[in-house]
Amino acid sequence: MADAAYKDHQVEIRLEHAGKEQNPTAAGESLVQDEGHNQINHVLPKGYFRSAYFLGTLAAVAFSSAAAVGGFALVAPILAQVNADIGPDKNITWVALVYTICLTVGLTLVGRLSDIFGRRWFYISGMALGLIGCIVCATAHSVPTLIGGEVLVGLASAAGVSYPFVLGELLPMKWRFAGNGFAFAFQLPTSAFGPAIAYSFLINTSAGWRWCYYYLIIWYGCALMFWFLFYHPPTFHMKHGTQGRKMDFVRHFDFKGTILFVAGTVLFLMGLSWGGVVYPWRSAHVIATIVVGGACLIAFSLCQVYLPGPEPLVPVHLFKDFGWVASTVVLGICGGVFYAFAIIWPSMFVVLYSKPNDLMYTGYFACIIGLGITVGQVFGGVAAEPLGRVKWQTLASFIVGAVFLSTTAACNENTKAAAVSVLFIGCICIGWADTMVTSITTIQIKDQADIGIAAGIVGAVRTFVGAVCQTIYIAVLNNRLAKTIPEQVPPKLITAGLPASSVPSFLQAAAAGADADFGTVPGITSGIIRIGVLAYKHASLDAYRTVFFSSMAFMGVGVILCLFVPNVDSRMTGEVSATLHKIGKEKPAVPSTKIVEDGVSNLSNPVSGVA
């Protein structure tokens, strides 16, 4: 009986209301008709976008997105100092690793589950989880405890960075770009300036690195308050009607696919992150996790295609739209640029351009990547709708970004200003493309009922591809450094008069950049230091150039895929996919309504009550 009701509920009745005006005052006590149906901006109640519920939801998005990205951006640059305080522990790299893994897994799960059961409590629970995780991390006295807390922070971040579908369904289609730009702007204090803020906490506070988590506690606390008080999207029964039963959806949910997806993602990313850092690439730990993880992901894909259940984790029909797939991969490559360059650039700066005993100087310049990406995301979001032709904006910004980032390979130890300039401009352009495709992937989907899982997949792909690019770049860099430094530096040192037995000590000291202490190196002189440091910089430059050259391959693929990004200008209308309701004014959703504006359908298959 329950199955029959469940199947009947899946049949949607499409009603078309062409040019039918509605009286805003007819909404009664509800914020907007109480049902959360698809609306057009000109029939929404007057003042809807200035209401406390709507503005409070925007504040919730702002604080939660800032908190979510800060869980990685604030801590990752100072892991060495954290390890020196509560370690040493060889597992310190897990602090950053578990964040990436939990975020990748969580994005897909939050998107799909909130599509089905409603979003409100997923966001409230996520913020509470982040608050607990930050408290655990802030009070940690061992690396394992810190890792455990970061697991909670990573899972919470999946809710925090899921704003594209929250804003996407609450804002008119044409405002989705600006909405994402708004969220990106609030990431400036935690992501863009994350390294500088983290170093400032180390230098200027007695608690040191723990202030990174105290800082995030403030953001998570405010986010939790705003989500709880103001975010009231359609509930489960508003989505599915009075006959919808949660247990029916639970019983039909794709647990098999979920287990394969989670296991495959965790193992595969774990193996990639271990390789060359924790264990050698040829070790059983790395090979086994990558192979088993890859097998699980292949099995998951086959299950979704050939054995889909009534409620699959990933609707396969999304991947039948090549324009959406192309946009998703382009976004993944944009994420790869951020994650990879955010690690490569600071290490390059330390070797080539840092000042002695000036940690903040390094911290400020380490912000170049994140700041450039964020500035581009904000300006791209604001300019998208006024400029129009978003496909060509995406292509142009990506090409310009690729050119400038590749130009970094021509820089040397004497061109700091040029290196900073081309990196910053390149990152602005990549950030511009990033915000374009982030919004395009939510507009392009045919059924806005799938906006959660679509945006969740996109976010997971961005993080996953970022982890892959990061691993490849680090592997290329380490392999090249292992070749260029032994080949170029020792001969110069020995020719300058340094004993061969002192070469290893010199190389170890030189890795610290401007803070290198050569006083303990036997046989060292000021002349040898000058010659050796210059040789070390040249050898390092050759290695970094290889990384920048290898990035061209990814960017070349990105440029090609940008040609297939869909032009969604015709869909950038005033249509709203979902609306908020007042507390206690929930009503069951009526059959889905196909909204028509000026006699022309905006979407082929909009669904009512989506949130």
C-alpha positions as CSV (number, residue, x, y, z in Angstrom):
1,M,0.0,0.0,0.0
2,A,2.8,2.3,1.0
3,D,4.7,1.4,-2.3
4,A,1.6,2.2,-4.3
5,A,1.2,5.6,-2.6
6,Y,4.9,6.3,-3.1
7,K,4.7,5.5,-6.9
8,D,1.5,7.6,-7.2
9,H,3.3,10.4,-5.6
10,Q,6.0,10.3,-8.3
11,V,3.5,11.2,-11.0
12,E,3.6,14.9,-11.4
13,I,0.7,16.9,-12.9
14,R,1.9,19.8,-15.0
15,L,-0.4,22.9,-15.0
16,E,0.3,25.9,-17.2
17,H,-0.7,29.4,-16.2
18,A,0.0,31.7,-19.0
19,G,0.1,35.4,-18.1
20,K,-2.1,34.8,-15.1
21,E,-1.7,37.8,-12.6
22,Q,-1.8,37.1,-8.9
23,N,-2.6,39.5,-6.2
24,P,0.3,39.7,-3.7
25,T,-2.0,40.4,-0.9
26,A,-3.8,37.1,-1.5
27,A,-0.9,35.3,0.2
28,G,-2.5,35.9,3.6
29,E,-0.3,35.4,6.5
30,S,2.4,33.5,4.7
31,L,5.5,35.1,3.4
32,V,4.7,34.1,-0.1
33,Q,1.6,31.8,-0.6
34,D,3.0,29.5,2.1
35,E,3.7,26.7,-0.4
36,G,7.1,27.7,-1.7
37,H,6.1,27.3,-5.3
38,N,7.9,28.4,-8.3
39,Q,7.3,32.1,-8.8
40,I,8.1,34.9,-11.1
41,N,9.6,38.0,-9.6
42,H,6.8,40.3,-10.7
43,V,4.2,38.3,-8.7
44,L,6.1,37.9,-5.5
45,P,4.7,39.9,-2.6
46,K,6.0,43.5,-2.3
47,G,9.1,43.6,-0.2
48,Y,9.8,39.8,-0.4
49,F,13.5,40.3,-1.1
50,R,13.7,42.8,1.8
51,S,11.9,40.6,4.3
52,A,13.6,39.4,7.4
53,Y,13.4,35.8,6.3
54,F,15.1,36.5,3.0
55,L,17.8,38.8,4.3
56,G,18.4,36.5,7.3
57,T,19.0,33.6,4.9
58,L,21.5,35.7,2.9
59,A,23.3,36.4,6.2
60,A,23.3,32.6,7.0
61,V,24.8,31.9,3.6
62,A,27.5,34.6,4.1
63,F,28.6,33.4,7.5
64,S,28.5,29.7,6.7
65,S,30.4,30.0,3.5
66,A,33.1,32.0,5.2
67,A,33.3,29.5,8.0
68,A,33.4,26.5,5.7
69,V,36.3,27.6,3.5
70,G,38.2,28.9,6.5
71,G,38.4,25.4,7.9
72,F,41.0,24.6,5.3
73,A,42.4,28.0,4.3
74,L,43.4,29.2,7.8
75,V,45.0,26.0,9.0
76,A,46.7,24.5,6.0
77,P,49.5,27.2,5.7
78,I,50.6,26.8,9.3
79,L,50.6,23.0,9.8
80,A,54.3,23.0,10.5
81,Q,53.9,25.4,13.4
82,V,50.9,23.4,14.7
83,N,52.9,20.2,14.6
84,A,55.8,21.9,16.5
85,D,53.3,22.9,19.2
86,I,51.3,19.7,19.8
87,G,53.5,17.1,17.9
88,P,55.6,16.2,16.4
89,D,53.4,13.7,14.6
90,K,54.0,12.3,11.1
91,N,50.2,12.2,10.6
92,I,49.9,16.0,10.6
93,T,49.2,16.0,6.9
94,W,45.9,14.3,7.7
95,V,44.5,17.6,9.1
96,A,44.3,18.9,5.6
97,L,43.6,15.6,4.0
98,V,40.5,14.7,6.0
99,Y,39.0,18.1,5.3
100,T,39.2,17.5,1.5
101,I,37.8,14.0,1.7
102,C,34.9,14.9,4.0
103,L,34.0,17.9,1.9
104,T,34.0,15.9,-1.3
105,V,31.8,13.1,0.1
106,G,29.5,15.5,2.1
107,L,28.7,17.8,-0.9
108,T,27.0,15.0,-2.8
109,L,25.1,13.7,0.2
110,V,23.9,17.1,1.4
111,G,22.7,17.9,-2.1
112,R,20.8,14.7,-2.7
113,L,19.3,14.2,0.8
114,S,18.2,17.8,1.1
115,D,16.5,17.6,-2.3
116,I,14.4,14.8,-0.9
117,F,13.8,15.6,2.8
118,G,14.1,19.4,2.8
119,R,17.1,21.6,3.5
120,R,16.5,23.4,6.7
121,W,17.8,20.9,9.3
122,F,20.8,19.8,7.1
123,Y,22.1,23.3,7.3
124,I,21.3,23.8,11.0
125,S,22.9,20.4,11.8
126,G,25.9,21.2,9.6
127,M,26.6,24.5,11.4
128,A,26.2,22.8,14.8
129,L,28.7,20.1,13.7
130,G,31.2,22.8,12.6
131,L,30.9,24.6,15.9
132,I,31.6,21.3,17.8
133,G,34.5,20.5,15.4
134,C,36.1,23.9,15.9
135,I,35.8,23.6,19.7
136,V,37.5,20.2,19.5
137,C,40.3,21.6,17.4
138,A,40.8,24.7,19.4
139,T,41.3,22.6,22.6
140,A,43.3,19.8,21.0
141,H,46.6,18.8,22.7
142,S,47.5,16.1,20.2
143,V,47.5,15.7,16.5
144,P,45.0,12.8,16.5
145,T,42.5,15.0,18.4
146,L,43.0,17.8,15.9
147,I,42.4,15.4,13.0
148,G,39.2,14.2,14.6
149,G,38.0,17.7,15.0
150,E,38.9,18.5,11.4
151,V,36.7,15.6,10.3
152,L,33.7,17.3,11.8
153,V,34.8,20.6,10.3
154,G,35.1,19.0,6.9
155,L,31.6,17.5,7.1
156,A,30.2,20.8,8.2
157,S,31.8,22.5,5.4
158,A,29.8,20.5,2.9
159,A,26.7,22.3,4.2
160,G,28.6,25.6,4.3
161,V,29.7,25.6,0.7
162,S,26.4,24.3,-0.7
163,Y,25.1,27.9,-1.1
164,P,24.9,27.7,-4.9
165,F,21.6,25.7,-4.7
166,V,20.3,27.6,-1.7
167,L,20.8,30.9,-3.4
168,G,20.1,29.4,-6.8
169,E,16.5,28.4,-6.0
170,L,15.6,31.4,-3.8
171,L,16.9,34.0,-6.3
172,P,15.5,34.8,-9.8
173,M,17.5,32.9,-12.5
174,K,19.1,36.1,-13.7
175,W,20.4,36.9,-10.2
176,R,22.1,33.6,-9.5
177,F,25.5,34.8,-10.7
178,A,25.3,37.9,-8.4
179,G,24.1,35.7,-5.5
180,N,27.1,33.5,-5.8
181,G,29.3,36.6,-6.1
182,F,27.8,37.8,-2.8
183,A,28.7,34.5,-1.1
184,F,32.2,34.6,-2.5
185,A,32.7,38.2,-1.2
186,F,32.2,36.9,2.4
187,Q,35.0,34.4,1.9
188,L,37.6,37.2,1.8
189,P,38.2,37.3,5.6
190,T,38.8,33.5,5.9
191,S,39.9,32.2,2.6
192,A,41.5,35.0,0.5
193,F,43.4,36.5,3.5
194,G,43.6,33.2,5.3
195,P,47.4,32.8,5.3
196,A,48.0,36.3,6.5
197,I,45.4,36.0,9.3
198,A,46.8,32.7,10.3
199,Y,50.4,34.0,10.5
200,S,49.1,37.1,12.4
201,F,47.5,34.8,15.0
202,L,50.8,33.0,15.4
203,I,52.8,36.1,15.9
204,N,50.4,38.4,17.9
205,T,48.4,36.1,20.2
206,S,49.3,33.9,23.1
207,A,47.0,31.1,21.9
208,G,48.8,31.1,18.5
209,W,47.3,28.8,15.9
210,R,44.3,28.0,18.2
211,W,42.9,31.4,17.3
212,C,42.2,30.1,13.8
213,Y,39.6,27.9,15.4
214,Y,38.4,30.6,17.8
215,Y,37.9,32.8,14.8
216,L,35.9,30.1,13.0
217,I,33.7,29.5,16.2
218,I,32.5,33.1,15.8
219,W,31.6,32.5,12.1
220,Y,29.9,29.2,12.8
221,G,28.0,30.5,15.8
222,C,26.6,33.4,13.8
223,A,25.8,31.1,10.9
224,L,23.9,28.7,13.1
225,M,21.8,31.5,14.6
226,F,20.9,32.8,11.2
227,W,20.0,29.4,9.7
228,F,17.8,28.6,12.7
229,L,16.0,31.8,12.9
230,F,15.4,32.8,9.3
231,Y,15.8,29.8,6.9
232,H,12.4,28.2,6.4
233,P,12.3,26.6,2.9
234,P,9.6,24.1,1.9
235,T,9.5,21.1,4.3
236,F,9.3,17.5,3.3
237,H,5.5,17.5,3.2
238,M,5.5,20.7,1.2
239,K,7.7,19.0,-1.3
240,H,5.8,15.7,-1.5
241,G,2.3,16.4,-0.4
242,T,0.3,14.9,2.5
243,Q,0.7,11.4,1.1
244,G,4.5,11.5,1.1
245,R,6.0,9.4,3.8
246,K,9.6,9.8,4.9
247,M,10.0,6.1,5.6
248,D,9.0,5.3,2.0
249,F,11.8,7.5,0.7
250,V,14.2,6.1,3.2
251,R,13.4,2.5,2.2
252,H,13.8,3.4,-1.5
253,F,17.0,5.4,-1.0
254,D,20.2,4.2,-2.8
255,F,22.2,2.9,0.2
256,K,24.2,0.5,-2.0
257,G,25.3,3.3,-4.3
258,T,26.0,5.6,-1.3
259,I,28.3,3.1,0.3
260,L,30.2,2.5,-2.9
261,F,30.5,6.3,-3.5
262,V,31.7,7.1,0.0
263,A,34.2,4.2,0.1
264,G,35.5,4.8,-3.3
265,T,36.0,8.6,-2.8
266,V,37.6,8.2,0.6
267,L,40.0,5.5,-0.5
268,F,41.0,7.0,-3.8
269,L,41.7,10.5,-2.4
270,M,43.5,8.9,0.5
271,G,45.8,7.0,-1.8
272,L,46.5,10.1,-3.9
273,S,47.2,12.2,-0.9
274,W,49.5,9.6,0.6
275,G,51.6,9.1,-2.5
276,G,55.0,10.7,-2.3
277,V,54.2,12.4,1.0
278,V,53.3,9.9,3.7
279,Y,54.3,6.7,1.7
280,P,56.3,6.1,-1.5
281,W,54.2,5.9,-4.6
282,R,55.1,2.2,-5.1
283,S,54.1,1.2,-1.5
284,A,51.3,-1.2,-0.9
285,H,49.4,1.5,1.1
286,V,49.2,3.8,-1.9
287,I,48.6,1.3,-4.6
288,A,46.0,-0.7,-2.6
289,T,43.9,2.4,-1.7
290,I,44.0,3.9,-5.2
291,V,43.1,0.6,-6.9
292,V,40.3,-0.4,-4.4
293,G,39.0,3.2,-4.4
294,G,38.9,3.3,-8.1
295,A,37.2,0.0,-8.3
296,C,34.5,1.2,-5.9
297,L,33.9,4.3,-8.0
298,I,33.6,2.3,-11.2
299,A,31.2,-0.1,-9.5
300,F,29.2,2.9,-8.2
301,S,29.0,4.3,-11.7
302,L,27.8,1.0,-13.2
303,C,25.2,0.7,-10.4
304,Q,23.8,4.2,-11.1
305,V,23.5,3.4,-14.8
306,Y,22.3,-0.2,-14.9
307,L,20.8,-0.8,-11.4
308,P,19.2,2.5,-10.4
309,G,16.7,2.4,-7.6
310,P,13.7,4.6,-7.2
311,E,15.8,7.2,-5.4
312,P,19.3,6.9,-6.9
313,L,22.1,8.9,-5.2
314,V,23.1,10.5,-8.6
315,P,20.4,10.9,-11.3
316,V,22.1,9.6,-14.4
317,H,20.1,11.9,-16.7
318,L,22.2,14.8,-15.5
319,F,25.2,13.4,-17.4
320,K,23.3,13.1,-20.7
321,D,23.6,16.9,-21.0
322,F,27.1,17.4,-22.4
323,G,26.9,21.1,-21.8
324,W,26.3,20.5,-18.1
325,V,29.1,18.0,-18.0
326,A,31.5,20.3,-19.8
327,S,30.7,23.1,-17.3
328,T,31.2,20.8,-14.4
329,V,34.7,19.7,-15.6
330,V,35.7,23.3,-16.3
331,L,34.7,24.2,-12.7
332,G,36.8,21.2,-11.6
333,I,39.8,22.6,-13.5
334,C,39.3,26.0,-11.9
335,G,39.3,24.3,-8.5
336,G,42.4,22.5,-9.5
337,V,44.2,25.8,-10.2
338,F,43.2,27.2,-6.8
339,Y,44.1,24.1,-4.7
340,A,47.4,23.4,-6.6
341,F,48.7,26.9,-6.9
342,A,47.7,27.7,-3.3
343,I,50.3,25.1,-2.3
344,I,53.0,25.7,-5.0
345,W,53.1,29.5,-4.9
346,P,53.9,29.9,-1.1
347,S,56.8,27.4,-1.3
348,M,58.1,29.1,-4.4
349,F,57.9,32.5,-2.7
350,V,59.8,31.3,0.4
351,V,62.7,30.0,-1.8
352,L,62.8,33.0,-4.2
353,Y,61.4,36.1,-2.6
354,S,61.0,35.9,1.2
355,K,62.7,38.3,3.7
356,P,64.7,37.1,6.7
357,N,62.7,36.9,10.0
358,D,59.6,38.4,8.5
359,L,56.8,35.8,8.6
360,M,54.0,38.3,7.9
361,Y,55.7,39.3,4.6
362,T,55.5,35.7,3.4
363,G,51.9,35.5,4.8
364,Y,50.7,38.6,2.8
365,F,52.1,37.3,-0.5
366,A,50.8,33.8,0.1
367,C,47.3,35.4,-0.1
368,I,47.8,36.2,-3.8
369,I,46.2,33.0,-5.1
370,G,43.1,33.0,-2.9
371,L,42.6,36.7,-3.1
372,G,42.8,36.7,-6.9
373,I,40.4,33.8,-7.3
374,T,37.9,35.4,-4.8
375,V,38.1,38.9,-6.5
376,G,37.4,37.2,-9.8
377,Q,34.5,35.3,-8.4
378,V,32.9,38.4,-7.0
379,F,33.4,40.6,-10.0
380,G,32.3,37.8,-12.4
381,G,29.1,37.3,-10.4
382,V,28.3,41.0,-10.4
383,A,29.1,41.5,-14.1
384,A,27.5,38.3,-15.5
385,E,24.0,39.5,-16.0
386,P,24.8,43.1,-17.2
387,L,27.4,41.9,-19.7
388,G,25.4,38.9,-20.9
389,R,26.7,36.2,-23.2
390,V,27.9,34.2,-20.2
391,K,29.3,31.4,-22.3
392,W,31.8,33.8,-24.0
393,Q,32.6,35.4,-20.7
394,T,33.6,32.0,-19.5
395,L,35.7,31.2,-22.5
396,A,37.4,34.6,-22.6
397,S,38.2,34.7,-18.9
398,F,39.5,31.2,-18.9
399,I,41.8,31.8,-21.9
400,V,43.2,35.0,-20.4
401,G,43.7,33.3,-17.0
402,A,45.5,30.4,-18.6
403,V,47.8,32.7,-20.5
404,F,48.8,34.7,-17.5
405,L,49.3,31.7,-15.2
406,S,51.4,30.0,-17.8
407,T,53.5,33.2,-18.1
408,T,54.7,32.7,-14.6
409,A,57.1,30.1,-16.0
410,A,59.1,33.1,-17.5
411,C,59.7,34.7,-14.1
412,N,62.9,34.4,-12.1
413,E,64.4,35.4,-8.7
414,N,64.6,39.0,-9.8
415,T,61.1,39.4,-11.1
416,K,59.0,39.3,-7.9
417,A,56.6,42.1,-9.0
418,A,56.1,40.4,-12.4
419,A,55.4,37.0,-10.8
420,V,52.9,38.5,-8.4
421,S,51.2,40.5,-11.1
422,V,50.7,37.7,-13.6
423,L,49.6,35.3,-10.9
424,F,47.1,37.7,-9.5
425,I,45.6,38.7,-12.9
426,G,45.5,35.0,-13.9
427,C,43.7,34.0,-10.7
428,I,41.2,36.8,-11.1
429,C,40.3,35.5,-14.6
430,I,40.1,31.9,-13.4
431,G,37.9,33.1,-10.5
432,W,35.7,34.9,-13.1
433,A,35.3,31.7,-15.1
434,D,34.7,29.7,-11.8
435,T,31.7,31.8,-10.8
436,M,30.3,31.7,-14.4
437,V,30.2,27.9,-14.5
438,T,29.1,27.6,-10.9
439,S,25.9,29.4,-11.8
440,I,25.5,27.9,-15.3
441,T,25.5,24.3,-13.8
442,T,22.4,25.2,-11.7
443,I,20.6,27.1,-14.5
444,Q,21.3,24.5,-17.2
445,I,19.6,21.5,-15.5
446,K,16.2,20.8,-17.0
447,D,14.4,19.9,-13.7
448,Q,15.1,22.4,-10.9
449,A,14.0,19.7,-8.4
450,D,17.5,18.3,-9.0
451,I,19.3,21.5,-8.2
452,G,20.7,20.2,-4.9
453,I,22.3,17.0,-6.2
454,A,23.4,18.8,-9.4
455,A,25.2,21.5,-7.4
456,G,26.4,18.9,-5.0
457,I,28.0,16.8,-7.8
458,V,29.6,19.9,-9.2
459,G,31.1,20.9,-5.9
460,A,32.4,17.4,-5.3
461,V,33.9,17.3,-8.8
462,R,35.6,20.6,-8.1
463,T,37.1,19.4,-4.9
464,F,38.0,16.0,-6.4
465,V,39.7,17.4,-9.5
466,G,41.5,19.9,-7.2
467,A,42.9,17.1,-5.1
468,V,44.0,15.3,-8.3
469,C,45.7,18.4,-9.7
470,Q,47.3,19.2,-6.4
471,T,48.7,15.6,-6.2
472,I,50.1,15.8,-9.8
473,Y,51.7,19.2,-9.3
474,I,53.3,18.3,-6.0
475,A,54.6,15.0,-7.5
476,V,56.0,16.8,-10.5
477,L,57.6,19.4,-8.3
478,N,59.2,16.9,-5.9
479,N,60.5,14.8,-8.7
480,R,62.0,17.8,-10.5
481,L,63.5,19.2,-7.3
482,A,65.1,15.8,-6.6
483,K,66.8,16.1,-10.0
484,T,67.6,19.7,-10.5
485,I,69.0,20.5,-7.1
486,P,71.5,17.6,-6.9
487,E,72.5,18.2,-10.5
488,Q,73.0,22.0,-10.3
489,V,73.8,23.1,-6.8
490,P,76.6,20.7,-5.5
491,P,79.0,21.4,-8.4
492,K,78.7,25.1,-7.9
493,L,79.3,24.8,-4.1
494,I,82.3,22.5,-4.5
495,T,83.8,24.8,-7.2
496,A,83.4,27.7,-4.9
497,G,85.4,25.9,-2.2
498,L,82.8,24.2,0.0
499,P,83.9,20.7,1.2
500,A,81.8,17.9,-0.4
501,S,80.9,16.6,3.1
502,S,79.2,20.0,3.8
503,V,77.0,20.0,0.8
504,P,74.0,18.1,2.4
505,S,74.0,20.5,5.4
506,F,74.0,23.5,3.0
507,L,71.1,22.1,1.0
508,Q,69.0,21.4,4.1
509,A,69.6,25.0,5.3
510,A,68.9,26.6,1.9
511,A,65.3,25.1,1.9
512,A,64.3,27.7,4.5
513,G,64.8,30.5,2.0
514,A,65.7,33.9,3.5
515,D,65.6,32.4,7.0
516,A,68.3,29.9,6.2
517,D,70.9,29.4,8.9
518,F,74.3,28.6,7.3
519,G,76.3,29.1,10.4
520,T,76.5,25.4,11.3
521,V,77.7,24.4,7.8
522,P,81.4,23.5,8.0
523,G,83.7,25.4,5.7
524,I,81.1,28.0,4.8
525,T,82.0,31.6,3.7
526,S,79.9,34.6,2.6
527,G,81.1,34.1,-1.0
528,I,80.1,30.4,-1.0
529,I,76.7,31.4,0.5
530,R,76.1,33.9,-2.2
531,I,77.0,31.4,-5.0
532,G,75.2,28.5,-3.4
533,V,71.9,30.4,-2.7
534,L,71.8,31.7,-6.3
535,A,72.4,28.2,-7.6
536,Y,69.7,26.8,-5.3
537,K,67.2,29.4,-6.6
538,H,68.0,28.6,-10.2
539,A,67.6,24.9,-9.6
540,S,64.3,25.5,-7.8
541,L,63.1,27.8,-10.6
542,D,63.7,25.0,-13.2
543,A,61.5,22.7,-11.1
544,Y,58.7,25.2,-10.6
545,R,58.8,26.0,-14.4
546,T,58.0,22.3,-15.0
547,V,55.0,22.6,-12.8
548,F,53.7,25.6,-14.6
549,F,54.3,23.9,-18.0
550,S,52.4,20.8,-16.8
551,S,49.5,23.0,-15.7
552,M,49.1,24.0,-19.4
553,A,47.8,20.6,-20.2
554,F,44.9,21.0,-17.8
555,M,44.2,24.5,-18.9
556,G,44.2,23.4,-22.6
557,V,41.5,20.8,-21.8
558,G,39.6,23.6,-20.0
559,V,39.8,25.9,-23.0
560,I,38.4,23.2,-25.2
561,L,35.6,22.3,-22.8
562,C,34.7,26.0,-22.5
563,L,33.6,25.9,-26.1
564,F,30.9,23.4,-25.1
565,V,29.6,25.4,-22.1
566,P,26.0,26.2,-22.8
567,N,24.8,29.7,-23.4
568,V,22.0,30.1,-20.7
569,D,21.2,33.8,-21.4
570,S,17.7,32.9,-22.6
571,R,17.1,31.2,-19.2
572,M,18.3,34.2,-17.2
573,T,14.7,35.3,-16.4
574,G,12.9,36.5,-13.3
575,E,11.8,32.9,-12.4
576,V,12.3,31.8,-8.8
577,S,12.5,28.0,-8.2
578,A,11.5,28.1,-4.5
579,T,10.3,30.6,-1.8
580,L,10.5,30.8,1.9
581,H,7.5,30.5,4.3
582,K,6.7,31.9,7.7
583,I,7.0,29.6,10.8
584,G,3.9,27.6,11.3
585,K,2.4,28.5,7.9
586,E,3.5,25.4,6.0
587,K,1.0,23.9,3.6
588,P,1.2,20.8,1.4
589,A,2.6,21.4,-2.1
590,V,0.1,21.5,-4.9
591,P,0.8,19.8,-8.3
592,S,3.8,21.2,-10.0
593,T,3.2,24.4,-11.9
594,K,4.9,25.3,-15.2
595,I,5.6,29.0,-14.9
596,V,5.1,31.1,-18.1
597,E,6.3,34.7,-18.3
598,D,5.1,36.9,-21.1
599,G,3.7,33.8,-22.7
600,V,7.0,32.1,-23.0
601,S,8.1,29.2,-20.8
602,N,11.3,29.9,-18.9
603,L,12.1,26.3,-18.0
604,S,11.1,23.1,-19.6
605,N,10.3,21.3,-16.3
606,P,10.1,23.4,-13.2
607,V,8.9,21.8,-10.0
608,S,7.0,23.4,-7.2
609,G,8.0,23.5,-3.6
610,V,11.7,22.9,-4.3
611,A,14.0,23.9,-1.5
